[in-house]
Amino acid sequence: MKKKVRVSVVFEKNYAASTKIVVNQGSSRSGKTYSILQLLILVKAFEEREAVFTIVRKTLPSLKASAMRDFFEILKNEDLYEERCHNKTESTYLLNGNLFEFVSLDQPQKKRGAKRTYLFINEANELTLEDWIQLSIRTEKQIFIDYNPSMEEHWIYDVVLPRPDCTFIQSTYLDNIAFLPEEVVREIENLKNVDAHYWRVYGLGLPGQIRGQVFSNWGQVDVFPEGCKWVVYGLDFGFTNDPTALIKVGLFEGELYLDELIYNLGLTNQDVAHWMGELGLKWEDEVIADNQPKCIYEIKKEGFNVKATFKGKDSILAGIDILQRYRLNVTKRSVNLIRELKNYKWKEDQAGKATNIPIDRFNHAIDAIRYAVLARQLNRKRMMKVSSVRVLNGD
């Protein structure tokens, strides 16, 4: 490659690693994912012919919003992108006679597929040990993985890091600071003032020590059940810095079931309406959204039954209180919601004791759920009042 490419120290460390497995643990915006992709595209792909590079994440929406987006950005920045080499249907790209394939683990038939030359697992902490085994045993040369260490215990710590053929690379945003806007750096460093756990994980890139989680009443399930007593959709708007989240919420046999449908940055209202249509939502489906009239109007005129949530005094605590009364069953594919439930926590006072005020982070999907359930609860109370009036009138 004759063109001069700017790279970070994280790239250099991955480039120098010659072991079978290269583990990248790091803070937010440390350049882990981008550096690994640069290495695969600009170095490995020009050392190989007829090699297969597999890039994996737990779900397809998450993969498209992270590693896949960065991959094509690098190709275009380096004038390597050719439309004829890109099979958008199969999510593959041909580069210098090598095949790059993008695989999400909500496509199990691909997970256990043919052998590969190189493997990159993005956000590996989302995967199970079984996922790791099935992927790693079919990889001939090198495996790269990256993750934010938000978990205190994980198979990565127990199974992968102790291996003699594993290189461990720890990074923080400071390793990538030359490539970060000042406002991003300020936001990360502000975590020092927000919460010690968040700063430890997303600022320093160290394993989490979570205390004071808001929700402990949840677990994972394979699928969203048929035959729910009711189903409502919760929608929390985002755009540049915050993701838009759409969550399907249903009550089945006295327990709440939750399924993440949308969780992406940079979505316009037209994008949201498009994806709602792709997901099969119709006017008959009730969607309770963040109270933003312009957003609601633009999506509603596309044919979706979107209503504003109730936002009164203490509505956040009221919604949390309702959610804590139920068992929350989260589909395994809802990786962003799962991450939020693990990290959503109460603020601590100066003595380190939990207050009754939640930290305003890791709550976009949770807010969407809260809107849906709070609206359902308020509707139920109104229906009970109307029913009581009718009975009295009948007497």
C-alpha angles and dihedrals in degrees: 000000000000097000113094111242125198112228137174132235087260089063090049093052092049091046090054094049112102100172124111092249127040115189119198114195115176154140127270114295095008091136096246098137096039093048094050091049091049089053093049095045103038101033116016095041090055093048093052140059124200091002123149118227114193119197113193140189132163098255135022097236090052091046092051092049095049128019096017092051092049092046094058092041089058092047092052094044090054095043091244100119118110120177092215091060094054117088101190094181094057095032093235136130131198116218124174091336093311128114121231112193128186114214130183120197092231081078098065095176089065094045092063094039134117126325122276138202101223131018129198118187111194115206091002092183087076091065130085124235088252089056090052094049094049092049100041098049090059096051117099105190126011136358122201121189132178136187146151105249096233092142127081093206129029143148089248089067094044104036109023110031096054092057115112090223093059127101115201118209119185119192141172135196087269089069088059100033095118088065098044128092114241092244091057091051091049091050093051093046090049087068086081087070095042108051138338093225094052092047091048094052105030099029105034100024093232127139114278127255102195120194130169100026112185095218127042095149098089143093141169129267132184100235144009106255128244119234100039117176087234139353125204130171122225120207126192115186123225134153128169106010101010127056124240109238129199115183128184110221124191138171114224124170092340096309132100120240120200130196125182111224104164129018111155143132124234099026118153120210088258089054091052092050090048093052092045088056092047089052090055100249115158136186089270090064113090114226119189111199143185109280098262108131097195093051092045092049094051093050094041092056088058088065105269126129099234120166131182119253123240110260110184135142111310092001090141093055091042090054092047090050091054093048091050090059093065137060105248114217112194123193112241092237091062093092097156093049089049090052091051093050090052093049106033105107147160121264115254126225124229090277091056094252121138117254126202092254117097119221110251095238135089090026110108097102090034091054090051090053091046091054092052097046095041090051091049091050093049091048089051091053091048090049090051090052092049090047091052092051091051092051092050091048089050091056 
